[in-house]
Amino acid sequence: IFVALRKLYFSLFSSFKMFKLFLLFCALVAIPMSDAVQCFSCTGVESEKQCRNSIDCGSDVVSCKKELYYKNGKHLISKGCHSIDYEKNDECINSRFTDGPNKGDFERCLCTGDKCNGASWMGMNLFTAMIIAFSSFL
């Protein structure tokens, strides 16, 4: 019985060690190689197709933003770098302006990762969720 328990212990230990190495590898792959975050950048466009340019944000920028708002009778999109620390990343904030030229709904989504503020800004979160789900089966 002692030999069987010892084999089981070493088997679990080596599996756990491999699991930790796998998680470390996934974390390293997810980390961008440059210091600056890249974000899509545009101001007041009517379509996602009009916002294909990306910029390198400064080293103090930790996230990208995507804003959807209403102005002069049109629904518009703005994207760019975001450096305000106190706002939460990887979530959207909804507001409503009740008067003035911008009357209507306003939504700001913040995300982390290169070009995460594209048409499907949840891509990195989906990738992370898939890795976590996959690793739970190991």
N, CA and C atoms as a LAMMPS dump frame, in Angstrom:
ITEM: TIMESTEP
0
ITEM: NUMBER OF ATOMS
414
ITEM: BOX BOUNDS ff ff ff
-5.0000000000000000e+02 5.0000000000000000e+02
-5.0000000000000000e+02 5.0000000000000000e+02
-5.0000000000000000e+02 5.0000000000000000e+02
ITEM: ATOMS id mol type element x y z
1 1 1 N 0.831 -1.186 0
2 1 2 C 0 0 0
3 1 3 C 0.872 1.245 0
4 2 1 N 1.963 1.242 0.769
5 2 2 C 2.858 2.389 0.823
6 2 3 C 3.43 2.707 -0.558
7 3 1 N 3.81 1.68 -1.293
8 3 2 C 4.37 1.874 -2.634
9 3 3 C 3.315 2.479 -3.557
10 4 1 N 2.08 2.014 -3.459
11 4 2 C 0.995 2.539 -4.294
12 4 3 C 0.715 4.002 -3.957
13 5 1 N 0.707 4.333 -2.66
14 5 2 C 0.492 5.719 -2.257
15 5 3 C 1.632 6.617 -2.722
16 6 1 N 2.843 6.094 -2.638
17 6 2 C 4 6.868 -3.082
18 6 3 C 3.915 7.138 -4.585
19 7 1 N 3.542 6.126 -5.369
20 7 2 C 3.388 6.311 -6.813
21 7 3 C 2.288 7.326 -7.112
22 8 1 N 1.188 7.234 -6.379
23 8 2 C 0.089 8.173 -6.57
24 8 3 C 0.537 9.59 -6.237
25 9 1 N 1.282 9.751 -5.14
26 9 2 C 1.778 11.062 -4.742
27 9 3 C 2.661 11.67 -5.827
28 10 1 N 3.632 10.904 -6.314
29 10 2 C 4.532 11.419 -7.345
30 10 3 C 3.796 11.665 -8.657
31 11 1 N 2.801 10.843 -8.94
32 11 2 C 2.002 11.046 -10.141
33 11 3 C 1.23 12.359 -10.052
34 12 1 N 0.59 12.601 -8.913
35 12 2 C -0.153 13.848 -8.729
36 12 3 C 0.779 15.046 -8.704
37 13 1 N 1.932 14.895 -8.043
38 13 2 C 2.878 15.998 -7.964
39 13 3 C 3.382 16.377 -9.347
40 14 1 N 3.733 15.39 -10.143
41 14 2 C 4.236 15.699 -11.483
42 14 3 C 3.129 16.278 -12.35
43 15 1 N 1.881 15.811 -12.193
44 15 2 C 0.76 16.379 -12.949
45 15 3 C 0.524 17.818 -12.529
46 16 1 N 0.577 18.079 -11.222
47 16 2 C 0.389 19.436 -10.733
48 16 3 C 1.507 20.346 -11.224
49 17 1 N 2.723 19.805 -11.243
50 17 2 C 3.861 20.575 -11.736
51 17 3 C 3.669 20.907 -13.216
52 18 1 N 3.212 19.949 -14.003
53 18 2 C 2.946 20.19 -15.421
54 18 3 C 1.817 21.203 -15.59
55 19 1 N 0.814 21.111 -14.731
56 19 2 C -0.302 22.049 -14.782
57 19 3 C 0.19 23.47 -14.518
58 20 1 N 1.054 23.634 -13.502
59 20 2 C 1.597 24.957 -13.202
60 20 3 C 2.449 25.467 -14.356
61 21 1 N 3.236 24.595 -14.974
62 21 2 C 4.034 25.007 -16.126
63 21 3 C 3.142 25.419 -17.292
64 22 1 N 2.051 24.696 -17.501
65 22 2 C 1.106 25.047 -18.556
66 22 3 C 0.491 26.423 -18.3
67 23 1 N 0.072 26.697 -17.063
68 23 2 C -0.495 28.002 -16.729
69 23 3 C 0.531 29.117 -16.904
70 24 1 N 1.771 28.863 -16.524
71 24 2 C 2.83 29.846 -16.709
72 24 3 C 3.035 30.136 -18.189
73 25 1 N 3.042 29.104 -19.004
74 25 2 C 3.181 29.272 -20.45
75 25 3 C 2.038 30.118 -21.013
76 26 1 N 0.808 29.825 -20.599
77 26 2 C -0.353 30.585 -21.088
78 26 3 C -0.257 32.051 -20.671
79 27 1 N 0.186 32.297 -19.448
80 27 2 C 0.329 33.67 -18.981
81 27 3 C 1.383 34.416 -19.785
82 28 1 N 2.496 33.753 -20.072
83 28 2 C 3.55 34.395 -20.851
84 28 3 C 3.11 34.673 -22.283
85 29 1 N 2.32 33.795 -22.856
86 29 2 C 1.82 34.008 -24.215
87 29 3 C 0.864 35.191 -24.247
88 30 1 N 0.082 35.38 -23.19
89 30 2 C -0.91 36.447 -23.156
90 30 3 C -0.295 37.82 -22.897
91 31 1 N 0.927 37.877 -22.385
92 31 2 C 1.574 39.147 -22.08
93 31 3 C 2.141 39.746 -23.36
94 32 1 N 1.794 41.008 -23.66
95 32 2 C 2.368 41.634 -24.844
96 32 3 C 3.871 41.832 -24.682
97 33 1 N 4.596 41.769 -25.779
98 33 2 C 6.05 41.871 -25.726
99 33 3 C 6.543 43.314 -25.625
100 34 1 N 5.738 44.282 -25.999
101 34 2 C 6.171 45.668 -25.898
102 34 3 C 5.557 46.298 -24.654
103 35 1 N 6.131 47.425 -24.23
104 35 2 C 5.615 48.119 -23.062
105 35 3 C 4.306 48.838 -23.356
106 36 1 N 4.147 49.337 -24.579
107 36 2 C 2.975 50.125 -24.935
108 36 3 C 1.834 49.245 -25.432
109 37 1 N 0.641 49.591 -25.012
110 37 2 C -0.564 48.919 -25.49
111 37 3 C -0.928 49.516 -26.842
112 38 1 N -1.392 48.693 -27.759
113 38 2 C -1.907 49.175 -29.041
114 38 3 C -3.423 49.194 -28.975
115 39 1 N -4.014 50.303 -29.42
116 39 2 C -5.469 50.435 -29.432
117 39 3 C -5.919 50.934 -30.797
118 40 1 N -7.122 50.531 -31.191
119 40 2 C -7.726 51.15 -32.359
120 40 3 C -8.062 52.58 -31.983
121 41 1 N -7.962 53.504 -32.963
122 41 2 C -8.173 54.909 -32.661
123 41 3 C -9 55.581 -33.751
124 42 1 N -10.089 56.226 -33.343
125 42 2 C -10.923 57.022 -34.24
126 42 3 C -11.822 57.901 -33.381
127 43 1 N -12.381 58.937 -33.992
128 43 2 C -13.252 59.847 -33.257
129 43 3 C -14.499 60.141 -34.075
130 44 1 N -15.647 59.846 -33.514
131 44 2 C -16.918 60.213 -34.114
132 44 3 C -17.226 59.583 -35.455
133 45 1 N -16.932 58.3 -35.622
134 45 2 C -17.255 57.613 -36.879
135 45 3 C -18.598 56.894 -36.725
136 46 1 N -19.247 56.622 -37.859
137 46 2 C -20.573 56.001 -37.821
138 46 3 C -20.527 54.484 -37.92
139 47 1 N -19.374 53.918 -38.29
140 47 2 C -19.294 52.479 -38.517
141 47 3 C -17.971 51.93 -37.997
142 48 1 N -17.995 50.685 -37.548
143 48 2 C -16.766 49.998 -37.125
144 48 3 C -15.758 49.935 -38.272
145 49 1 N -16.255 49.835 -39.501
146 49 2 C -15.375 49.734 -40.668
147 49 3 C -14.544 50.989 -40.868
148 50 1 N -14.994 52.11 -40.326
149 50 2 C -14.266 53.37 -40.449
150 50 3 C -13.174 53.512 -39.388
151 51 1 N -13.039 52.536 -38.541
152 51 2 C -12.077 52.626 -37.439
153 51 3 C -11.123 51.444 -37.491
154 52 1 N -10.192 51.491 -38.407
155 52 2 C -9.238 50.392 -38.587
156 52 3 C -7.805 50.788 -38.215
157 53 1 N -7.557 52.068 -37.971
158 53 2 C -6.207 52.513 -37.616
159 53 3 C -5.915 52.192 -36.157
160 54 1 N -4.69 51.783 -35.895
161 54 2 C -4.29 51.53 -34.512
162 54 3 C -3.104 52.422 -34.169
163 55 1 N -2.965 52.703 -32.887
164 55 2 C -1.867 53.536 -32.408
165 55 3 C -1.186 52.84 -31.238
166 56 1 N 0.079 53.176 -31.028
167 56 2 C 0.809 52.729 -29.843
168 56 3 C 0.564 53.749 -28.743
169 57 1 N -0.025 53.317 -27.666
170 57 2 C -0.299 54.21 -26.545
171 57 3 C 0.975 54.383 -25.719
172 58 1 N 1 55.378 -24.878
173 58 2 C 2.155 55.611 -24.031
174 58 3 C 2.31 54.528 -22.979
175 59 1 N 3.453 54.51 -22.335
176 59 2 C 3.736 53.47 -21.344
177 59 3 C 2.849 53.587 -20.105
178 60 1 N 2.233 54.761 -19.884
179 60 2 C 1.344 54.93 -18.736
180 60 3 C -0.074 54.443 -19.014
181 61 1 N -0.364 54.069 -20.251
182 61 2 C -1.707 53.627 -20.629
183 61 3 C -1.851 52.138 -20.349
184 62 1 N -2.908 51.787 -19.652
185 62 2 C -3.126 50.385 -19.303
186 62 3 C -4.304 49.768 -20.036
187 63 1 N -5.114 50.594 -20.697
188 63 2 C -6.299 50.037 -21.343
189 63 3 C -6.692 50.824 -22.585
190 64 1 N -7.575 50.206 -23.357
191 64 2 C -8.168 50.836 -24.531
192 64 3 C -9.625 51.136 -24.213
193 65 1 N -10.188 52.109 -24.924
194 65 2 C -11.593 52.439 -24.713
195 65 3 C -12.346 52.392 -26.03
196 66 1 N -13.625 52.145 -25.901
197 66 2 C -14.55 52.199 -27.027
198 66 3 C -15.796 52.893 -26.506
199 67 1 N -16.16 54.013 -27.139
200 67 2 C -17.319 54.777 -26.703
201 67 3 C -18.379 54.783 -27.798
202 68 1 N -19.6 54.513 -27.413
203 68 2 C -20.754 54.57 -28.307
204 68 3 C -21.657 55.673 -27.771
205 69 1 N -21.986 56.654 -28.627
206 69 2 C -22.782 57.779 -28.151
207 69 3 C -23.616 58.373 -29.279
208 70 1 N -24.458 59.31 -28.909
209 70 2 C -25.393 59.946 -29.822
210 70 3 C -25.043 61.424 -29.889
211 71 1 N -24.861 61.958 -31.108
212 71 2 C -24.529 63.375 -31.251
213 71 3 C -25.086 63.886 -32.569
214 72 1 N -25.734 65.035 -32.523
215 72 2 C -26.311 65.666 -33.715
216 72 3 C -27.173 64.7 -34.52
217 73 1 N -27.96 63.905 -33.835
218 73 2 C -28.874 62.991 -34.504
219 73 3 C -28.25 61.721 -35.042
220 74 1 N -26.987 61.456 -34.714
221 74 2 C -26.307 60.26 -35.228
222 74 3 C -25.71 59.45 -34.085
223 75 1 N -25.717 58.14 -34.26
224 75 2 C -25.024 57.251 -33.328
225 75 3 C -23.578 57.144 -33.791
226 76 1 N -22.636 57.457 -32.907
227 76 2 C -21.225 57.528 -33.277
228 76 3 C -20.369 56.626 -32.399
229 77 1 N -19.169 56.351 -32.908
230 77 2 C -18.198 55.495 -32.226
231 77 3 C -16.886 56.257 -32.11
232 78 1 N -16.274 56.204 -30.951
233 78 2 C -14.916 56.719 -30.754
234 78 3 C -14.11 55.648 -30.037
235 79 1 N -12.847 55.529 -30.428
236 79 2 C -11.954 54.539 -29.813
237 79 3 C -10.602 55.178 -29.571
238 80 1 N -9.863 54.637 -28.611
239 80 2 C -8.526 55.14 -28.359
240 80 3 C -7.919 54.572 -27.091
241 81 1 N -6.858 55.234 -26.654
242 81 2 C -6.147 54.843 -25.44
243 81 3 C -6.882 55.412 -24.229
244 82 1 N -6.723 54.762 -23.086
245 82 2 C -7.396 55.216 -21.869
246 82 3 C -6.438 55.059 -20.689
247 83 1 N -6.188 56.151 -19.982
248 83 2 C -5.191 56.091 -18.911
249 83 3 C -5.738 56.464 -17.536
250 84 1 N -7.046 56.546 -17.387
251 84 2 C -7.605 56.874 -16.076
252 84 3 C -7.582 55.614 -15.214
253 85 1 N -6.873 55.678 -14.097
254 85 2 C -6.64 54.497 -13.26
255 85 3 C -7.865 54.019 -12.491
256 86 1 N -8.728 54.931 -12.056
257 86 2 C -9.79 54.533 -11.135
258 86 3 C -10.967 53.842 -11.813
259 87 1 N -11.035 53.835 -13.132
260 87 2 C -12.118 53.136 -13.81
261 87 3 C -11.744 51.672 -13.998
262 88 1 N -12.722 50.797 -13.885
263 88 2 C -12.47 49.361 -13.996
264 88 3 C -12.301 48.957 -15.451
265 89 1 N -11.338 48.092 -15.693
266 89 2 C -11.115 47.558 -17.031
267 89 3 C -12.003 46.349 -17.27
268 90 1 N -12.145 46.004 -18.535
269 90 2 C -12.912 44.836 -18.969
270 90 3 C -14.373 44.903 -18.538
271 91 1 N -14.935 46.105 -18.616
272 91 2 C -16.361 46.255 -18.384
273 91 3 C -16.862 47.508 -19.088
274 92 1 N -18.168 47.608 -19.214
275 92 2 C -18.797 48.759 -19.861
276 92 3 C -19.583 49.565 -18.837
277 93 1 N -19.595 50.872 -19.039
278 93 2 C -20.346 51.789 -18.188
279 93 3 C -21.373 52.48 -19.074
280 94 1 N -22.624 52.416 -18.69
281 94 2 C -23.701 53.044 -19.451
282 94 3 C -24.181 54.293 -18.737
283 95 1 N -24.451 55.352 -19.523
284 95 2 C -24.985 56.603 -18.992
285 95 3 C -26.053 57.105 -19.951
286 96 1 N -26.816 58.072 -19.486
287 96 2 C -27.823 58.698 -20.348
288 96 3 C -27.754 60.206 -20.122
289 97 1 N -27.559 60.947 -21.215
290 97 2 C -27.595 62.404 -21.156
291 97 3 C -29.031 62.833 -21.445
292 98 1 N -29.602 63.628 -20.557
293 98 2 C -31.016 63.981 -20.689
294 98 3 C -31.257 65.28 -21.435
295 99 1 N -30.227 66.081 -21.65
296 99 2 C -30.416 67.317 -22.412
297 99 3 C -29.139 67.685 -23.144
298 100 1 N -29.211 68.713 -23.96
299 100 2 C -28.052 69.165 -24.718
300 100 3 C -27.906 68.441 -26.047
301 101 1 N -26.861 68.786 -26.81
302 101 2 C -26.679 68.206 -28.15
303 101 3 C -26.355 66.714 -28.131
304 102 1 N -25.86 66.219 -27.019
305 102 2 C -25.512 64.797 -26.912
306 102 3 C -26.605 63.986 -26.227
307 103 1 N -27.831 64.491 -26.226
308 103 2 C -28.934 63.811 -25.543
309 103 3 C -29.07 62.384 -26.053
310 104 1 N -29.083 61.452 -25.118
311 104 2 C -29.221 60.047 -25.483
312 104 3 C -28.306 59.167 -24.661
313 105 1 N -28.178 57.933 -25.096
314 105 2 C -27.371 56.95 -24.378
315 105 3 C -25.887 57.106 -24.696
316 106 1 N -25.078 56.766 -23.717
317 106 2 C -23.626 56.809 -23.845
318 106 3 C -23.084 55.542 -23.201
319 107 1 N -22.165 54.886 -23.877
320 107 2 C -21.556 53.679 -23.317
321 107 3 C -20.051 53.744 -23.521
322 108 1 N -19.303 53.491 -22.45
323 108 2 C -17.841 53.421 -22.537
324 108 3 C -17.414 52.039 -22.07
325 109 1 N -16.682 51.351 -22.937
326 109 2 C -16.145 50.035 -22.603
327 109 3 C -14.629 50.142 -22.516
328 110 1 N -14.062 49.598 -21.469
329 110 2 C -12.617 49.59 -21.274
330 110 3 C -12.127 48.155 -21.297
331 111 1 N -10.969 47.951 -21.905
332 111 2 C -10.424 46.597 -21.99
333 111 3 C -8.903 46.662 -21.964
334 112 1 N -8.279 45.553 -21.633
335 112 2 C -6.825 45.47 -21.608
336 112 3 C -6.359 44.522 -22.697
337 113 1 N -5.225 44.826 -23.277
338 113 2 C -4.671 43.989 -24.334
339 113 3 C -4.615 44.737 -25.646
340 114 1 N -3.678 44.355 -26.48
341 114 2 C -3.509 45.015 -27.769
342 114 3 C -4.75 44.893 -28.634
343 115 1 N -5.199 46.024 -29.143
344 115 2 C -6.334 46.129 -30.071
345 115 3 C -7.592 45.439 -29.547
346 116 1 N -7.765 45.478 -28.246
347 116 2 C -8.937 44.828 -27.645
348 116 3 C -10.215 45.618 -27.877
349 117 1 N -10.113 46.871 -28.334
350 117 2 C -11.299 47.698 -28.537
351 117 3 C -11.818 47.639 -29.969
352 118 1 N -11.63 46.498 -30.612
353 118 2 C -12.15 46.296 -31.962
354 118 3 C -13.643 46.035 -31.94
355 119 1 N -14.162 45.552 -33.065
356 119 2 C -15.598 45.286 -33.174
357 119 3 C -16.04 44.274 -32.133
358 120 1 N -15.203 43.286 -31.858
359 120 2 C -15.506 42.292 -30.833
360 120 3 C -14.49 42.461 -29.718
361 121 1 N -14.736 43.391 -28.821
362 121 2 C -13.741 43.737 -27.811
363 121 3 C -13.634 42.702 -26.708
364 122 1 N -14.512 41.718 -26.688
365 122 2 C -14.453 40.693 -25.655
366 122 3 C -13.553 39.529 -26.041
367 123 1 N -12.843 39.622 -27.147
368 123 2 C -12.036 38.512 -27.632
369 123 3 C -11.029 37.992 -26.628
370 124 1 N -10.319 38.882 -25.965
371 124 2 C -9.309 38.45 -25.011
372 124 3 C -9.95 37.773 -23.808
373 125 1 N -11.1 38.283 -23.369
374 125 2 C -11.786 37.647 -22.252
375 125 3 C -12.234 36.244 -22.626
376 126 1 N -12.689 36.064 -23.858
377 126 2 C -13.106 34.749 -24.322
378 126 3 C -11.912 33.808 -24.342
379 127 1 N -10.763 34.287 -24.823
380 127 2 C -9.547 33.481 -24.854
381 127 3 C -9.158 33.053 -23.441
382 128 1 N -9.196 33.983 -22.518
383 128 2 C -8.85 33.676 -21.131
384 128 3 C -9.825 32.663 -20.538
385 129 1 N -11.113 32.833 -20.801
386 129 2 C -12.114 31.895 -20.289
387 129 3 C -11.907 30.5 -20.866
388 130 1 N -11.546 30.416 -22.135
389 130 2 C -11.311 29.113 -22.751
390 130 3 C -10.112 28.424 -22.117
391 131 1 N -9.05 29.169 -21.832
392 131 2 C -7.861 28.578 -21.203
393 131 3 C -8.206 28.074 -19.801
394 132 1 N -8.966 28.86 -19.06
395 132 2 C -9.338 28.435 -17.713
396 132 3 C -10.202 27.182 -17.769
397 133 1 N -11.161 27.169 -18.69
398 133 2 C -12.027 25.991 -18.822
399 133 3 C -11.221 24.768 -19.235
400 134 1 N -10.303 24.942 -20.178
401 134 2 C -9.477 23.827 -20.638
402 134 3 C -8.587 23.308 -19.515
403 135 1 N -7.995 24.227 -18.754
404 135 2 C -7.071 23.803 -17.7
405 135 3 C -7.795 23.081 -16.568
406 136 1 N -9.086 23.336 -16.401
407 136 2 C -9.812 22.64 -15.336
408 136 3 C -10.002 21.158 -15.642
409 137 1 N -9.856 20.769 -16.903
410 137 2 C -9.987 19.367 -17.273
411 137 3 C -8.673 18.606 -17.168
412 138 1 N -7.571 19.294 -16.91
413 138 2 C -6.266 18.619 -16.818
414 138 3 C -6.092 17.908 -15.499
